[in-house]
Amino acid sequence: MTRDLKIKIITINLGVKMKSNMFKTLTLAVAAGLVILAGTFSAIAQDAKEPWMYDQIVEAGFVISKISVPMAENVMIIDARPYQVKYTKGHIPGAVSIPFSEFDKKIDLLPKDKSTLLIYYCGGLKCKLSHKSAKKAKALGFTNVKVFAKGYPEWKKQNGAYAAITAEQVAVQIAANDTLIVDARPQKTKYATGHIPSAVNIPFSQFDALKGKLPRELSTPIIFYCGGLKCKLSHKAAARAIVMGYKNVSVFEEGYPGWKKQFGAGGEGVAVKAGEVEGSIDLDRFKKVVTTTPEAFTLIDVRDEDEFSKGHLKTATNIPVEKLESKIKNLPSNKPVVFLCSTGARSGEAYYMAKEVRSDLETYYVEAEIDFKQDGSFTLKKN
C-alpha cells in the first residue's frame, strides 16, 4: 500500500469517527432536550391537575373586550377578593363583588340566565379564590364560566387602565385631603343641584376648556364620577386624563347617586323632583306621549352610538352630545324637541346647549334614569 493511499484511508476513517462522534453528541443533546421538555410538560400537566385550578382561562384582552358602560346584560365580571380590604380600594370597572368567602350568601347576585358569561378574577396567579368561585358557579349550572387568572395585578398593567372604587374609598381619600374629586356632569342640571363634598366641576363636554383645573403634579390622585353605573362621562374623562399623563386615576362608578345612597346628599344645591328642574319634561307626560303618539316629539338620543345600538326608542334620532352643537341649527322647530340619555346628565347638557344656539326651539330633556330595551320599550326611574 502506498503512503498516499494510507493517508487517504486514515483521513476517511477519521472523518467517519468524527461524524460518528458528532452524531452521538447530537443524539445525546436531542435526547437530553426531550427529557427536559418531557419534564416541563409533565410539570405543566401536574400543575393543571391541582384541585383548586379551573380549566377555562382568559387573558386581559378578553376581559377588556367585554367591558362596557353600562355592562351588557349577558356578561358579569366578578371580583372574588374580600370586599373591604381589596374591592373597595380598586377593582376592574364594571366588576361586582362576590367574595369567595361569601359565595353561598350572595348567590342571588348571580344572573338568572345560566348562559350568561361569568368572568371571575382575584389577586393573581397564586390566588385560588377566582378558581374556586368559578367551579362553584359551574356546579350551579352556569355554562359559560371563565377565570382571568392573572387577575387585578395584570389589569393594572394594561395600557390606559384605571381602577374603579367604591363610596367608602372616596370618603377615605377625601379625608386624607390629597385627592382631587372631579364631577364630570353638566354644571347647571347636575353639579349645581348637588355634588360630592369638595368636588370640582369639569363637565366632560368642556374637558379641553377646563382641564386647567386639574393638578400640575401628574402623580396626584384624581377620582372622576358622574351619574351612576350607566353614565359614561366619568370614564371618558378618566381616559382623557390618562392620555395627559396622570398616573393615579380612578373612577367612582356609582357616582353621585351611589354617594347619596351611602352618605346622603352633599354639595351646595337642593335636589328637586323630576319635571320641576328647569328644562326637564314631566315624566308622566313623557311616558304617555312616547307610548301613544311618539311622533308628537322630535326625540334626540344623545348617548354614544354603541349605547344607542343596544336599545333605543323607535322614533329617536341618535346624535351623541359631543357632536350635537353643530347640528342644533338643523333641528326642526315644528314640534317640541326632547333630549334623552340614560341618566339625565348628557340630555340636560344638550338642553342648555340647544337653548344657547337656538332660542326659537321648544326644548326639554328627560331628568331620569332610562333603561332602553332592544325591542324599543323602556323603563324609567326618577333620579
For each residue, the residues with C-beta under 8 A, 3 or more apart:
1: 5 6
2: 5 6
3: 6 7
4: 7 8
5: 1 2 8 9
6: 1 2 3 9 10
7: 3 4 10 11
8: 4 5 11 12
9: 5 6 12 13
10: 6 7 13 14
11: 7 8 14 15
12: 8 9 15 16
13: 9 10 16 17
14: 10 11 17 18
15: 11 12 18 19
16: 12 13 19 20
17: 13 14 20 21
18: 14 15 21 22
19: 15 16 22 23
20: 16 17 23 24
21: 17 18 24 25
22: 18 19 25 26
23: 19 20 26 27
24: 20 21 27 28
25: 21 22 28 29
26: 22 23 29 30
27: 23 24 30 31
28: 24 25 31 32
29: 25 26 32 33
30: 26 27 33 34
31: 27 28 34 35
32: 28 29 35 36
33: 29 30 36 37
34: 30 31 37 38
35: 31 32 38 39
36: 32 33 39 40
37: 33 34 40 41
38: 34 35 41 42
39: 35 36 42 43
40: 36 37 43 44
41: 37 38 44 45
42: 38 39 45 46
43: 39 40 46 47
44: 40 41 47 48
45: 41 42 48 49
46: 42 43 49 50
47: 43 44 50 53
48: 44 45 53 55
49: 45 46 53
50: 46 47 53
51:
52: 128 131 132
53: 47 48 49 50 131
54: 57 120 130 131 134 135 145 147
55: 48
56: 134 145 146 147
57: 54 146 147 148 149
58: 62 63 119 146 147 148
59: 62 63 148 150
60: 63 64 148 150 154 155 157 158
61: 64 65
62: 58 59 65 66 119 146 148
63: 58 59 60 66 67 77 92 119 121 148 155
64: 60 61 67 158
65: 61 62
66: 62 63 72 75 77 117 119
67: 63 64 71 77 92 93 94
68: 71 72 75 94 306
69: 93 94 229 230 231 232 235
70: 229 230 342
71: 67 68 75 76 77 94 229
72: 66 68 75 310
73: 111 116
74: 113 115 116 117
75: 66 68 71 72 116 117 119
76: 71 96 110 111 116 117 118 119
77: 63 66 67 71 92 94 95 96 119 121
78: 95 96 97 98 118 119 120 121 133
79: 86 87 91 92 95 96 97 98 99 121 122 152
80: 98 99 100 120 121 122 129 130 132 133
81: 85 86 87 91 97 99 122 123 127 129 152
82: 85 86 87 99 101
83: 86 87 88 97 99
84: 87 88 168
85: 81 82 88 89
86: 79 81 82 83 89 90 91 123 152
87: 79 81 82 83 84 90 91 95 97 99 166
88: 83 84 85 165 166 168 169
89: 85 86 163 165 169
90: 86 87 152 156 163 164 165 169 250
91: 79 81 86 87 95 97 152 163 164 165
92: 63 67 77 79 95 121 152 155 164
93: 67 69 162 163 164 235 251 253
94: 67 68 69 71 77 164 253
95: 77 78 79 87 91 92 121 164
96: 76 77 78 79 109
97: 78 79 81 83 87 91
98: 78 79 80 102 103 106 109 110 133
99: 79 80 81 82 83 87 102 103 106 129
100: 80 103 122 129 130 132 133
101: 82
102: 98 99 105 106
103: 98 99 100 106 107 133 136
104: 107
105: 102
106: 98 99 102 103 109 110
107: 103 104 110 140
108:
109: 96 98 106
110: 76 98 106 107 118 137 140 142
111: 73 76 114 116
112:
113: 74 116
114: 111 140 141 142 143
115: 74 142 143 144
116: 73 74 75 76 111 113 142 144
117: 66 74 75 76 144 146
118: 76 78 110 134 137 142 144 145 146
119: 58 62 63 66 75 76 77 78 146 147 148
120: 54 78 80 130 131 133 134 137 145 146 147 148
121: 63 77 78 79 80 92 95 130 147 148 149 151 152 155
122: 79 80 81 100 127 128 129 130 151 152
123: 81 86 126 127 129 151 152 153
124: 127 149 150 151 152 153 154
125: 149 150 151
126: 123
127: 81 122 123 124 130 151
128: 52 122 131 132
129: 80 81 99 100 122 123 132 133
130: 54 80 100 120 121 122 127 133 134 147 148 149 151
131: 52 53 54 120 128 134 135 147 149
132: 52 80 100 128 129 135 136
133: 78 80 98 100 103 120 129 130 136 137
134: 54 56 118 120 130 131 137 138 145 146 147
135: 54 131 132 138 139
136: 103 132 133 139 140
137: 110 118 120 133 134 140 142 145
138: 134 135 141 142 145
139: 135 136
140: 107 110 114 136 137
141: 114 138
142: 110 114 115 116 118 137 138 145
143: 114 115
144: 115 116 117 118
145: 54 56 118 120 134 137 138 142
146: 56 57 58 62 117 118 119 120 134
147: 54 56 57 58 119 120 121 130 131 134
148: 57 58 59 60 62 63 119 120 121 130 151 154 155
149: 57 121 124 125 130 131
150: 59 60 124 125 153 154
151: 121 122 123 124 125 127 130 148 154 155
152: 79 81 86 90 91 92 121 122 123 124 155 156
153: 123 124 150 156 157
154: 60 124 148 150 151 157 158
155: 60 63 92 121 148 151 152 158 161
156: 90 152 153 161 163
157: 60 153 154 161
158: 60 64 154 155 161
159:
160: 239 242 243
161: 155 156 157 158
162: 93 238 239 242 249 250 251
163: 89 90 91 93 156 249 250 251
164: 90 91 92 93 94 95 250 251 252 253
165: 88 89 90 91 169 170 223 250 251 252
166: 87 88 169 170 252 254 258
167: 170 171 252 254 258 259 261 262 263
168: 84 88 171 172 262
169: 88 89 90 165 166 172 173 252
170: 165 166 167 173 174 181 196 223 225 252 259
171: 167 168 174 175 263
172: 168 169 175 176
173: 169 170 176 178 179 181 221 223
174: 170 171 177 179 181 196 197 198
175: 171 172
176: 172 173 179
177: 174
178: 173 220 221
179: 173 174 176 220 221 222 223
180: 200 214 215 220 221 222 223
181: 170 173 174 196 198 199 200 223 225
182: 199 200 201 202 213 214 222 223 224 225 234 237
183: 190 191 195 196 199 200 201 202 225 226 256
184: 202 203 204 207 224 225 226 233 234 236 237
185: 189 190 191 195 201 203 226 227 231 233 256 345
186: 189 190 191 203 205 345 346 348 349 352
187: 190 191 192 201 203
188: 191 192 278 348 352
189: 185 186 192 193 277 278 279 280 344 345 348 349 351 352 365 367
190: 183 185 186 187 193 194 195 227 256 344 345 348
191: 183 185 186 187 188 194 195 199 201 203 267 269
192: 187 188 189 268 269
193: 189 190 267 269 270 271 272 277
194: 190 191 256 260 265 266 267 268 269 270 271
195: 183 185 190 191 199 201 256 266 267 268 269
196: 170 174 181 183 199 225 256 259 266 267
197: 174 266 267
198: 174 181
199: 181 182 183 191 195 196 225 267
200: 180 181 182 183 213
201: 182 183 185 187 191 195
202: 182 183 184 206 207 210 211 213 214 237
203: 184 185 186 187 191 206 207 210 233 349
204: 184 207 226 233 234 236 237
205: 186 321 322 349 353
206: 202 203 209 210
207: 184 202 203 204 210 211 237 240
208: 211
209: 206
210: 202 203 206 207 213
211: 202 207 208 214 240 244
212:
213: 182 200 202 210
214: 180 182 202 211 222 241 244 246
215: 180 218 220 222
216:
217: 220
218: 215 244 245 246 247
219: 247 248
220: 178 179 180 215 217 246 248
221: 173 178 179 180 248 250
222: 179 180 182 214 215 238 241 246 248 249 250
223: 165 170 173 179 180 181 182 250 251 252
224: 182 184 234 235 237 238 241 249 250 251 252
225: 170 181 182 183 184 196 199 234 251 252 253 254 255 256 259
226: 183 184 185 204 231 232 233 234 237 255 256 343 345
227: 185 190 230 231 233 255 256 257 343 344 345 383
228: 231 253 254 255 256 257 258 343 369
229: 69 70 71 253 254 255
230: 69 70 227 342 343 369 371
231: 69 185 226 227 228 234 255 342 343 345
232: 69 226 235 236 303 304 307
233: 184 185 203 204 226 227 236 237 345 346
234: 182 184 204 224 225 226 231 237 238 251 252 253 255
235: 69 93 224 232 238 239 251
236: 184 204 232 233 239 240
237: 182 184 202 204 207 224 226 233 234 240 241
238: 162 222 224 234 235 241 242 249 250 251
239: 160 162 235 236 242 243
240: 207 211 236 237 243 244
241: 214 222 224 237 238 244 246 249
242: 160 162 238 239 245 246 249
243: 160 239 240
244: 211 214 218 240 241
245: 218 242
246: 214 218 220 222 241 242 249
247: 218 219
248: 219 220 221 222
249: 162 163 222 224 238 241 242 246
250: 90 162 163 164 165 221 222 223 224 238
251: 93 162 163 164 165 223 224 225 234 235 238
252: 164 165 166 167 169 170 223 224 225 234 255 258 259
253: 93 94 164 225 228 229 234 258
254: 166 167 225 228 229 257 258 259 261
255: 225 226 227 228 229 231 234 252 258 259
256: 183 185 190 194 195 196 225 226 227 228 259 260
257: 227 228 254 260 261 383
258: 166 167 228 252 253 254 255 261 262
259: 167 170 196 225 252 254 255 256 262 263 266
260: 194 256 257 263 264 265 266
261: 167 254 257 258
262: 167 168 258 259
263: 167 171 259 260 266
264: 260
265: 194 260 271
266: 194 195 196 197 259 260 263
267: 191 193 194 195 196 197 199
268: 192 194 195
269: 191 192 193 194 195
270: 193 194
271: 193 194 265
272: 193 276 277
273: 276 277 382
274: 277 280 282 283 367 368 382 383
275: 280 281 282 283 367
276: 272 273 280
277: 189 193 272 273 274 280 348 367
278: 188 189
279: 189 348 351 352 355 363 364 365
280: 189 274 275 276 277 344 348 364 365 366 367
281: 275 285 286 338 364 365 366 367
282: 274 275 285 286
283: 274 275 286 287 366 367 368 380 382
284: 287 288
285: 281 282 288 289
286: 281 282 283 289 290 338 366 380
287: 283 284 290 291 380
288: 284 285 291 292
289: 285 286 292 293 294 296 297
290: 286 287 294 297 299 313 315
291: 287 288 294
292: 288 289
293: 289 296
294: 289 290 291 297 299 313 314 315
295: 315
296: 289 293 335 336
297: 289 290 294 315 335 336 337 338
298: 317 331 332 335 336 337 338
299: 290 294 313 315 316 317 338 340
300: 316 317 319 324 331 337 338 339 340 350
301: 308 312 313 316 317 318 319 339 340 341
302: 319 320 321 324 339 340 341 346 347 349 350
303: 232 307 308 312 318 320 341 342 346
304: 232 307 308 320
305: 308 309 318 320
306: 68 309 310
307: 232 303 304 310 342 372
308: 301 303 304 305 311 312 316 318
309: 305 306 312
310: 72 306 307 372 374
311: 308 372 373 374 375 376 378
312: 301 303 308 309 316 318 372 376
313: 290 294 299 301 316 340 372 376 378
314: 294 376
315: 290 294 295 297 299
316: 299 300 301 308 312 313 340
317: 298 299 300 301
318: 301 303 305 308 312
319: 300 301 302 323 324 327
320: 302 303 304 305 323 324
321: 205 302 324 341 346 349 350 353
322: 205
323: 319 320 326 327
324: 300 302 319 320 321 327 328 350 353 354
325: 328 353 357
326: 323 329
327: 319 323 324 330 331
328: 324 325 331 353 354 357 358 361
329: 326 357 358
330: 327
331: 298 300 327 328 337 354 358 361
332: 298 335 337
333: 358 360 361 362
334:
335: 296 297 298 332 362
336: 296 297 298 362 363 364
337: 297 298 300 331 332 354 361 362 363 364
338: 281 286 297 298 299 300 363 364 365 366
339: 300 301 302 346 347 348 350 351 354 363 364 365 366
340: 299 300 301 302 313 316 347 365 366 370
341: 301 302 303 321 344 345 346 347 350 366 370
342: 70 230 231 303 307 369 370 371 372
343: 226 227 228 230 231 346 369 370 383
344: 189 190 227 280 341 347 348 365 366 367 368 369 383
345: 185 186 189 190 226 227 231 233 341 348 349
346: 186 233 302 303 321 339 341 343 349 350
347: 302 339 340 341 344 350 351 365 366 367
348: 186 188 189 190 277 279 280 339 344 345 351 352 365 367
349: 186 189 203 205 302 321 345 346 352 353
350: 300 302 321 324 339 341 346 347 353 354 365
351: 189 279 339 347 348 354 355 363 364 365
352: 186 188 189 279 348 349 355 356
353: 205 321 324 325 328 349 350 356 357
354: 324 328 331 337 339 350 351 357 358 361 363
355: 279 351 352 358 359 361 363
356: 352 353
357: 325 328 329 353 354
358: 328 329 331 333 354 355 361 363
359: 355
360: 333
361: 328 331 333 337 354 355 358
362: 333 335 336 337
363: 279 336 337 338 339 351 354 355 358
364: 279 280 281 336 337 338 339 351
365: 189 279 280 281 338 339 340 344 347 348 350 351
366: 280 281 283 286 338 339 340 341 344 347 370 380
367: 189 274 275 277 280 281 283 344 347 348 383
368: 274 283 344 380 381 382 383
369: 228 230 342 343 344 380 381 382 383
370: 340 341 342 343 366 378 379 380 381
371: 230 342 378 379 380 381
372: 307 310 311 312 313 342 378
373: 311 376 377 378 379
374: 310 311
375: 311
376: 311 312 313 314 373
377: 373
378: 311 313 370 371 372 373
379: 370 371 373
380: 283 286 287 366 368 369 370 371
381: 368 369 370 371
382: 273 274 283 368 369
383: 227 257 274 343 344 367 368 369
